[in-house]
Structure formats: C-alpha cells, structure tokens
C-alpha cells in the first residue's frame, strides 16, 4: 500500500501525454499517467471528465465523451483548462 501512495503523489508535471480513442464508446482519453481507483472524478464541462490526483488535485486524466460527434458538429472544441506545452526531444 505504501508504494501505491507514493505513486499517486509523484509529480507528473513533466509526463508525456498519451491519447487513446475508443471508437465503440466514442471517447477520447488523454492521460498523463494510467488511471487508478483513488482518483477523484470531476465533470469540468458537459461530457468532459477529469480524474484528479487525490493528494494534489492535479488533473491526471481526461475523458472526452462523444468526441467524434463534437468534432462533426463544430470546428472548434475548447476546454476550460490552462495548458503548458513544452517539447522535450529526450523523452
């Protein structure tokens, strides 16, 4: 159990983003780390669920429901988030 707690409180600020699309569920997953049961879900917009680190409140995962439907209905899709993107060729 101690190892699990350490994993959950590790800083994933510099983690690579992983994008995964589920066609059957029409859901886009954006992950900084693998989801785990202790994360706290929060709906930050209609059909957009953030999974938060229970210790820090940091967003670790996003689930965007009805993804292809959203893109077919509008050309711009915005989220109420602030992002700091940086390129690191060594990662």
C-alpha positions in Angstrom: 0.0 0.0 0.0 2.8 2.5 0.7 4.2 2.1 -2.8 0.8 2.9 -4.2 0.5 6.1 -2.2 4.0 7.2 -3.3 3.0 6.6 -6.9 -0.1 8.7 -6.5 1.7 11.7 -5.0 4.6 11.6 -7.6 4.8 14.8 -9.7 3.7 14.0 -13.2 4.0 17.6 -14.4 6.7 16.6 -16.9 4.9 13.4 -18.0 4.2 12.8 -21.7 0.6 12.9 -22.8 -0.9 9.8 -24.2 -4.0 9.9 -26.4 -6.3 6.9 -26.9 -9.6 6.9 -28.8 -12.3 4.3 -28.1 -14.5 4.1 -31.3 -17.2 2.0 -29.6 -17.7 4.4 -26.8 -16.7 7.5 -28.9 -14.5 8.6 -26.1 -11.0 10.3 -26.3 -8.7 9.6 -23.3 -5.9 12.0 -22.6 -3.6 10.6 -19.9 -0.5 11.8 -18.1 -0.5 8.5 -16.2 -2.6 5.4 -16.0 -5.9 5.8 -14.2 -6.2 4.3 -10.7 -9.1 3.8 -8.3 -8.3 6.6 -5.8 -8.5 9.4 -8.4 -11.4 11.8 -7.9 -13.7 12.3 -10.9 -14.9 15.8 -11.7 -17.1 16.8 -14.7 -15.4 20.0 -15.9 -17.7 20.5 -18.9 -20.6 18.6 -20.3 -19.3 15.1 -21.1 -15.7 16.0 -20.1 -14.5 14.1 -17.0 -11.2 15.0 -15.3 -9.6 12.5 -13.0 -7.8 14.3 -10.2 -4.9 13.2 -8.0 -6.5 12.9 -4.5 -3.5 14.4 -2.8 -2.8 17.4 -5.1 -6.0 18.0 -7.1 -3.9 17.9 -10.2 -5.6 16.7 -13.4 -4.0 13.4 -14.4 -6.5 12.1 -17.0 -9.3 13.5 -19.2 -12.2 11.6 -20.8 -13.9 13.4 -23.6 -17.3 11.7 -24.3 -19.0 11.9 -27.7 -15.7 13.0 -29.2 -16.3 12.4 -33.0 -19.8 13.8 -32.6 -18.4 17.0 -31.1 -15.9 17.4 -33.9 -18.5 16.8 -36.6 -20.8 19.5 -35.1 -18.2 22.2 -34.6 -14.8 23.0 -35.9 -13.5 24.4 -32.6 -13.5 22.4 -29.4 -12.4 24.2 -26.3 -11.9 23.0 -22.7 -11.8 25.3 -19.6 -8.2 24.3 -18.9 -4.8 26.0 -18.9 -2.0 24.0 -20.6 1.8 24.4 -20.5 3.1 22.5 -23.5 6.8 22.1 -23.9 8.8 20.0 -26.4 11.5 17.6 -24.9 13.2 15.5 -27.6 14.9 13.4 -24.9 11.6 11.9 -23.6 
